[in-house]
Amino acid sequence: MVGGRPLIGVSTYLESARWGVWELEAALLPFGYPRLVRNAGGLAAMLPPDDPAHAAAAVARLDGLVIAGGPDVDPARYGAVREPRTGPEARERDSWELALIDAALASGTPLLGICRGMQLLNVALGGTLVQHIEGHAEVVGVFGHHTVKPVPGSLYAGLVPEETSVPTYHHQSVDHLGSGLTASAHAADGTVEALELSGPGWVLGVQWHPEMGDDVRVMRGLVHASA
């Protein structure tokens, strides 16, 4: 806790970026993530890719953890052959974020996976992914919207009990669920839009991007669990 607010770590992108006269490698995080953490009552801390051996020590300093959206997970991580429409590898980020997830699960640290973060959570627990689906990223670089329906009695339904429209941008989805995971929301086409881990801890993944909308209920659930 920092000043009465739970400290929420958020994983970041590793990209080449340009600002002012500079073009350098940078740890990037769309501002929607820390803004959503703040609006939900938490304090965000950026977690750039690092040596996976340090993940447990990093998580030990946090009250909660968010694995952010981003590039496709390397299919080798779930034993699949890369398909033509799967994006470039992000090996450093895959290794670091899988280690963060493992550390959070081992320590009972509340965990929220967003888009890629949900997919990586599924992979971390032995699940697989569909490498391409249609209709969930209709215009390149533009977030769309579709409705998701909660599964009654789930952790997610306890936060958002009604069917709701969410900001979405993804072309991959969960296939076989990882060990201990259950689906807690679906899109109209049956795509798993949220999943959670059975047991006493607070572990939730959502396929959409709550940081691109105004609904703070999912993030507030993480912050409250982290307090």
Disulfide bonds with the S-S distance in Angstrom:
none
